[in-house]
C-alpha cells in the first residue's frame, strides 16, 4: 500500500526531543481513506499531532483479485529538530 497524500504536521506547544518516534496503527478502507488511527507508543503531545496528520492521508489500497480491499497498516513517524511545521 502506498500513501498518495500526506498532511503537514502541526507542532504541539510542548515539543520535546525526547520520545521523538510515534508508532501508530491505521485502518484504511478500500477507497484509500484512513478510517481509524490507534497510538501504539510515543509521546502524548507528539502522538496527537501525528494522529491528526495521518487521518488526512490517502492511500492507494491493496488489490485482491483485482478489487481494492480494506487493510491495516503500521506507521512510524519520527520527529526531529528539522521537522518542519507550518
Secondary structure, 3 states (H helix, E strand, C coil): CEEEECCCCCCCCCCCCCCCEEEEEEEECCCCEEEEEEEEECCHHHHHHHHHHHCCCEEECCEECCEECCEEEEEEEECCCCCCCC
